[in-house]
Amino acid sequence: MPDKSDKRAMVDRTRIDAEQNWELQYWSTKFKVSPADVRAAISSVGPMVEDVRKSLGATLKPGRW
């Protein structure tokens, strides 16, 4: 059975799927940055949440999350 494109449950919480707008919105809210910033970090370091967090943390003030 194929995956439904409207499915909103995160299957792999260690990766960010940049093709899913709702995931970009979720992580941008979580990291307090724009979805474009999340997408740029993914392009730079890959889709792993921890890598994206570290990448964004380098440009954010401490305590932003």
Jmol script that loads the backbone (N, CA, C; Angstrom):
load data "model"
ATOM      1  N   MET A   1       0.830  -1.171   0.000  1.00  0.00           N
ATOM      2  CA  MET A   1       0.000   0.000   0.000  1.00  0.00           C
ATOM      3  C   MET A   1       0.880   1.242   0.000  1.00  0.00           C
ATOM      4  N   PRO A   2       0.701   2.140  -0.950  1.00  0.00           N
ATOM      5  CA  PRO A   2       1.557   3.324  -1.028  1.00  0.00           C
ATOM      6  C   PRO A   2       1.275   4.305   0.104  1.00  0.00           C
ATOM      7  N   ASP A   3       2.293   5.097   0.438  1.00  0.00           N
ATOM      8  CA  ASP A   3       2.117   6.129   1.454  1.00  0.00           C
ATOM      9  C   ASP A   3       1.153   7.188   0.963  1.00  0.00           C
ATOM     10  N   LYS A   4       0.395   7.729   1.879  1.00  0.00           N
ATOM     11  CA  LYS A   4      -0.500   8.834   1.548  1.00  0.00           C
ATOM     12  C   LYS A   4       0.284  10.136   1.648  1.00  0.00           C
ATOM     13  N   SER A   5       0.128  10.999   0.661  1.00  0.00           N
ATOM     14  CA  SER A   5       0.894  12.247   0.669  1.00  0.00           C
ATOM     15  C   SER A   5       0.393  13.216   1.733  1.00  0.00           C
ATOM     16  N   ASP A   6      -0.842  13.012   2.223  1.00  0.00           N
ATOM     17  CA  ASP A   6      -1.362  13.910   3.248  1.00  0.00           C
ATOM     18  C   ASP A   6      -1.098  13.402   4.664  1.00  0.00           C
ATOM     19  N   LYS A   7      -0.361  12.308   4.786  1.00  0.00           N
ATOM     20  CA  LYS A   7      -0.037  11.725   6.081  1.00  0.00           C
ATOM     21  C   LYS A   7       0.866  12.689   6.845  1.00  0.00           C
ATOM     22  N   ARG A   8       0.485  12.994   8.083  1.00  0.00           N
ATOM     23  CA  ARG A   8       1.222  13.993   8.845  1.00  0.00           C
ATOM     24  C   ARG A   8       2.046  13.419   9.989  1.00  0.00           C
ATOM     25  N   ALA A   9       2.033  12.140  10.186  1.00  0.00           N
ATOM     26  CA  ALA A   9       2.828  11.541  11.254  1.00  0.00           C
ATOM     27  C   ALA A   9       4.274  11.400  10.796  1.00  0.00           C
ATOM     28  N   MET A  10       5.185  11.811  11.651  1.00  0.00           N
ATOM     29  CA  MET A  10       6.603  11.664  11.324  1.00  0.00           C
ATOM     30  C   MET A  10       7.003  10.215  11.540  1.00  0.00           C
ATOM     31  N   VAL A  11       7.485   9.586  10.508  1.00  0.00           N
ATOM     32  CA  VAL A  11       7.896   8.199  10.599  1.00  0.00           C
ATOM     33  C   VAL A  11       9.298   8.109  11.175  1.00  0.00           C
ATOM     34  N   ASP A  12      10.191   8.919  10.702  1.00  0.00           N
ATOM     35  CA  ASP A  12      11.572   8.932  11.163  1.00  0.00           C
ATOM     36  C   ASP A  12      11.851  10.287  11.795  1.00  0.00           C
ATOM     37  N   ARG A  13      11.869  10.329  13.100  1.00  0.00           N
ATOM     38  CA  ARG A  13      12.041  11.601  13.810  1.00  0.00           C
ATOM     39  C   ARG A  13      13.480  12.102  13.803  1.00  0.00           C
ATOM     40  N   THR A  14      14.391  11.355  13.215  1.00  0.00           N
ATOM     41  CA  THR A  14      15.784  11.792  13.181  1.00  0.00           C
ATOM     42  C   THR A  14      16.109  12.546  11.902  1.00  0.00           C
ATOM     43  N   ARG A  15      15.162  12.582  10.947  1.00  0.00           N
ATOM     44  CA  ARG A  15      15.377  13.247   9.659  1.00  0.00           C
ATOM     45  C   ARG A  15      14.267  14.236   9.374  1.00  0.00           C
ATOM     46  N   ILE A  16      14.609  15.275   8.636  1.00  0.00           N
ATOM     47  CA  ILE A  16      13.627  16.267   8.202  1.00  0.00           C
ATOM     48  C   ILE A  16      13.408  16.067   6.711  1.00  0.00           C
ATOM     49  N   ASP A  17      12.163  15.874   6.329  1.00  0.00           N
ATOM     50  CA  ASP A  17      11.817  15.706   4.919  1.00  0.00           C
ATOM     51  C   ASP A  17      11.512  17.079   4.335  1.00  0.00           C
ATOM     52  N   ALA A  18      12.448  17.636   3.601  1.00  0.00           N
ATOM     53  CA  ALA A  18      12.306  18.986   3.050  1.00  0.00           C
ATOM     54  C   ALA A  18      11.232  19.067   1.974  1.00  0.00           C
ATOM     55  N   GLU A  19      10.756  17.925   1.496  1.00  0.00           N
ATOM     56  CA  GLU A  19       9.695  17.909   0.485  1.00  0.00           C
ATOM     57  C   GLU A  19       8.318  18.096   1.112  1.00  0.00           C
ATOM     58  N   GLN A  20       8.239  17.950   2.428  1.00  0.00           N
ATOM     59  CA  GLN A  20       6.967  18.085   3.135  1.00  0.00           C
ATOM     60  C   GLN A  20       6.900  19.473   3.788  1.00  0.00           C
ATOM     61  N   ASN A  21       6.017  20.322   3.278  1.00  0.00           N
ATOM     62  CA  ASN A  21       5.905  21.680   3.813  1.00  0.00           C
ATOM     63  C   ASN A  21       5.546  21.692   5.288  1.00  0.00           C
ATOM     64  N   TRP A  22       4.709  20.749   5.723  1.00  0.00           N
ATOM     65  CA  TRP A  22       4.319  20.732   7.127  1.00  0.00           C
ATOM     66  C   TRP A  22       5.507  20.395   8.025  1.00  0.00           C
ATOM     67  N   GLU A  23       6.438  19.558   7.534  1.00  0.00           N
ATOM     68  CA  GLU A  23       7.630  19.267   8.325  1.00  0.00           C
ATOM     69  C   GLU A  23       8.531  20.486   8.408  1.00  0.00           C
ATOM     70  N   LEU A  24       8.692  21.194   7.301  1.00  0.00           N
ATOM     71  CA  LEU A  24       9.484  22.430   7.329  1.00  0.00           C
ATOM     72  C   LEU A  24       8.869  23.429   8.298  1.00  0.00           C
ATOM     73  N   GLN A  25       7.543  23.530   8.286  1.00  0.00           N
ATOM     74  CA  GLN A  25       6.862  24.459   9.196  1.00  0.00           C
ATOM     75  C   GLN A  25       7.062  24.028  10.648  1.00  0.00           C
ATOM     76  N   TYR A  26       6.932  22.734  10.909  1.00  0.00           N
ATOM     77  CA  TYR A  26       7.122  22.217  12.267  1.00  0.00           C
ATOM     78  C   TYR A  26       8.524  22.548  12.783  1.00  0.00           C
ATOM     79  N   TRP A  27       9.540  22.209  11.988  1.00  0.00           N
ATOM     80  CA  TRP A  27      10.912  22.406  12.445  1.00  0.00           C
ATOM     81  C   TRP A  27      11.289  23.879  12.491  1.00  0.00           C
ATOM     82  N   SER A  28      10.738  24.692  11.600  1.00  0.00           N
ATOM     83  CA  SER A  28      11.032  26.126  11.662  1.00  0.00           C
ATOM     84  C   SER A  28      10.452  26.725  12.940  1.00  0.00           C
ATOM     85  N   THR A  29       9.275  26.251  13.348  1.00  0.00           N
ATOM     86  CA  THR A  29       8.692  26.711  14.613  1.00  0.00           C
ATOM     87  C   THR A  29       9.529  26.209  15.782  1.00  0.00           C
ATOM     88  N   LYS A  30       9.920  24.960  15.725  1.00  0.00           N
ATOM     89  CA  LYS A  30      10.717  24.361  16.797  1.00  0.00           C
ATOM     90  C   LYS A  30      12.053  25.086  16.978  1.00  0.00           C
ATOM     91  N   PHE A  31      12.715  25.398  15.873  1.00  0.00           N
ATOM     92  CA  PHE A  31      14.018  26.050  15.924  1.00  0.00           C
ATOM     93  C   PHE A  31      13.934  27.576  15.930  1.00  0.00           C
ATOM     94  N   LYS A  32      12.717  28.117  15.796  1.00  0.00           N
ATOM     95  CA  LYS A  32      12.481  29.567  15.791  1.00  0.00           C
ATOM     96  C   LYS A  32      13.245  30.270  14.673  1.00  0.00           C
ATOM     97  N   VAL A  33      13.153  29.676  13.480  1.00  0.00           N
ATOM     98  CA  VAL A  33      13.751  30.247  12.276  1.00  0.00           C
ATOM     99  C   VAL A  33      12.724  30.129  11.156  1.00  0.00           C
ATOM    100  N   SER A  34      13.024  30.645  10.000  1.00  0.00           N
ATOM    101  CA  SER A  34      12.104  30.534   8.873  1.00  0.00           C
ATOM    102  C   SER A  34      12.241  29.164   8.203  1.00  0.00           C
ATOM    103  N   PRO A  35      11.189  28.723   7.501  1.00  0.00           N
ATOM    104  CA  PRO A  35      11.309  27.474   6.739  1.00  0.00           C
ATOM    105  C   PRO A  35      12.464  27.521   5.727  1.00  0.00           C
ATOM    106  N   ALA A  36      12.716  28.703   5.175  1.00  0.00           N
ATOM    107  CA  ALA A  36      13.835  28.846   4.233  1.00  0.00           C
ATOM    108  C   ALA A  36      15.172  28.587   4.931  1.00  0.00           C
ATOM    109  N   ASP A  37      15.295  29.003   6.193  1.00  0.00           N
ATOM    110  CA  ASP A  37      16.520  28.737   6.957  1.00  0.00           C
ATOM    111  C   ASP A  37      16.697  27.236   7.193  1.00  0.00           C
ATOM    112  N   VAL A  38      15.598  26.558   7.495  1.00  0.00           N
ATOM    113  CA  VAL A  38      15.662  25.104   7.696  1.00  0.00           C
ATOM    114  C   VAL A  38      16.074  24.424   6.396  1.00  0.00           C
ATOM    115  N   ARG A  39      15.454  24.834   5.285  1.00  0.00           N
ATOM    116  CA  ARG A  39      15.775  24.245   3.983  1.00  0.00           C
ATOM    117  C   ARG A  39      17.247  24.501   3.626  1.00  0.00           C
ATOM    118  N   ALA A  40      17.748  25.693   3.909  1.00  0.00           N
ATOM    119  CA  ALA A  40      19.152  26.012   3.622  1.00  0.00           C
ATOM    120  C   ALA A  40      20.091  25.155   4.473  1.00  0.00           C
ATOM    121  N   ALA A  41      19.725  24.954   5.731  1.00  0.00           N
ATOM    122  CA  ALA A  41      20.553  24.111   6.603  1.00  0.00           C
ATOM    123  C   ALA A  41      20.556  22.670   6.105  1.00  0.00           C
ATOM    124  N   ILE A  42      19.406  22.181   5.655  1.00  0.00           N
ATOM    125  CA  ILE A  42      19.337  20.827   5.109  1.00  0.00           C
ATOM    126  C   ILE A  42      20.220  20.716   3.877  1.00  0.00           C
ATOM    127  N   SER A  43      20.198  21.738   3.028  1.00  0.00           N
ATOM    128  CA  SER A  43      21.051  21.719   1.831  1.00  0.00           C
ATOM    129  C   SER A  43      22.524  21.708   2.203  1.00  0.00           C
ATOM    130  N   SER A  44      22.839  22.352   3.305  1.00  0.00           N
ATOM    131  CA  SER A  44      24.224  22.472   3.732  1.00  0.00           C
ATOM    132  C   SER A  44      24.746  21.220   4.451  1.00  0.00           C
ATOM    133  N   VAL A  45      23.961  20.702   5.415  1.00  0.00           N
ATOM    134  CA  VAL A  45      24.463  19.619   6.267  1.00  0.00           C
ATOM    135  C   VAL A  45      23.703  18.308   6.136  1.00  0.00           C
ATOM    136  N   GLY A  46      22.612  18.288   5.385  1.00  0.00           N
ATOM    137  CA  GLY A  46      21.824  17.071   5.231  1.00  0.00           C
ATOM    138  C   GLY A  46      20.578  17.098   6.096  1.00  0.00           C
ATOM    139  N   PRO A  47      19.756  16.050   6.032  1.00  0.00           N
ATOM    140  CA  PRO A  47      18.443  16.062   6.671  1.00  0.00           C
ATOM    141  C   PRO A  47      18.397  15.621   8.133  1.00  0.00           C
ATOM    142  N   MET A  48      19.513  15.268   8.718  1.00  0.00           N
ATOM    143  CA  MET A  48      19.498  14.799  10.103  1.00  0.00           C
ATOM    144  C   MET A  48      19.175  15.956  11.044  1.00  0.00           C
ATOM    145  N   VAL A  49      18.191  15.754  11.915  1.00  0.00           N
ATOM    146  CA  VAL A  49      17.715  16.810  12.808  1.00  0.00           C
ATOM    147  C   VAL A  49      18.853  17.399  13.639  1.00  0.00           C
ATOM    148  N   GLU A  50      19.681  16.553  14.209  1.00  0.00           N
ATOM    149  CA  GLU A  50      20.777  17.041  15.069  1.00  0.00           C
ATOM    150  C   GLU A  50      21.768  17.899  14.282  1.00  0.00           C
ATOM    151  N   ASP A  51      22.069  17.504  13.053  1.00  0.00           N
ATOM    152  CA  ASP A  51      22.986  18.287  12.226  1.00  0.00           C
ATOM    153  C   ASP A  51      22.373  19.635  11.854  1.00  0.00           C
ATOM    154  N   VAL A  52      21.085  19.621  11.528  1.00  0.00           N
ATOM    155  CA  VAL A  52      20.385  20.868  11.191  1.00  0.00           C
ATOM    156  C   VAL A  52      20.350  21.785  12.414  1.00  0.00           C
ATOM    157  N   ARG A  53      20.045  21.203  13.582  1.00  0.00           N
ATOM    158  CA  ARG A  53      20.010  21.996  14.822  1.00  0.00           C
ATOM    159  C   ARG A  53      21.362  22.644  15.093  1.00  0.00           C
ATOM    160  N   LYS A  54      22.429  21.872  14.954  1.00  0.00           N
ATOM    161  CA  LYS A  54      23.772  22.423  15.181  1.00  0.00           C
ATOM    162  C   LYS A  54      24.100  23.506  14.171  1.00  0.00           C
ATOM    163  N   SER A  55      23.737  23.291  12.925  1.00  0.00           N
ATOM    164  CA  SER A  55      23.991  24.280  11.877  1.00  0.00           C
ATOM    165  C   SER A  55      23.239  25.574  12.166  1.00  0.00           C
ATOM    166  N   LEU A  56      21.979  25.452  12.543  1.00  0.00           N
ATOM    167  CA  LEU A  56      21.191  26.643  12.848  1.00  0.00           C
ATOM    168  C   LEU A  56      21.664  27.290  14.143  1.00  0.00           C
ATOM    169  N   GLY A  57      22.119  26.489  15.078  1.00  0.00           N
ATOM    170  CA  GLY A  57      22.605  27.009  16.351  1.00  0.00           C
ATOM    171  C   GLY A  57      23.825  27.886  16.189  1.00  0.00           C
ATOM    172  N   ALA A  58      24.595  27.641  15.151  1.00  0.00           N
ATOM    173  CA  ALA A  58      25.789  28.446  14.898  1.00  0.00           C
ATOM    174  C   ALA A  58      25.410  29.864  14.492  1.00  0.00           C
ATOM    175  N   THR A  59      24.182  30.040  13.970  1.00  0.00           N
ATOM    176  CA  THR A  59      23.772  31.364  13.522  1.00  0.00           C
ATOM    177  C   THR A  59      22.746  32.002  14.452  1.00  0.00           C
ATOM    178  N   LEU A  60      22.302  31.270  15.475  1.00  0.00           N
ATOM    179  CA  LEU A  60      21.302  31.790  16.404  1.00  0.00           C
ATOM    180  C   LEU A  60      21.945  32.191  17.726  1.00  0.00           C
ATOM    181  N   LYS A  61      21.262  33.053  18.433  1.00  0.00           N
ATOM    182  CA  LYS A  61      21.712  33.416  19.761  1.00  0.00           C
ATOM    183  C   LYS A  61      21.446  32.256  20.704  1.00  0.00           C
ATOM    184  N   PRO A  62      22.295  32.035  21.711  1.00  0.00           N
ATOM    185  CA  PRO A  62      22.060  30.963  22.673  1.00  0.00           C
ATOM    186  C   PRO A  62      20.708  31.135  23.353  1.00  0.00           C
ATOM    187  N   GLY A  63      20.072  30.009  23.659  1.00  0.00           N
ATOM    188  CA  GLY A  63      18.797  30.043  24.345  1.00  0.00           C
ATOM    189  C   GLY A  63      17.593  30.260  23.453  1.00  0.00           C
ATOM    190  N   ARG A  64      17.795  30.282  22.143  1.00  0.00           N
ATOM    191  CA  ARG A  64      16.663  30.492  21.245  1.00  0.00           C
ATOM    192  C   ARG A  64      15.765  29.285  21.181  1.00  0.00           C
ATOM    193  N   TRP A  65      16.233  28.120  21.600  1.00  0.00           N
ATOM    194  CA  TRP A  65      15.390  26.932  21.639  1.00  0.00           C
ATOM    195  C   TRP A  65      15.631  26.261  22.907  1.00  0.00           C
TER     196      TRP A  65
END
end "model"
wireframe off; spacefill off
backbone 0.3
color backbone group
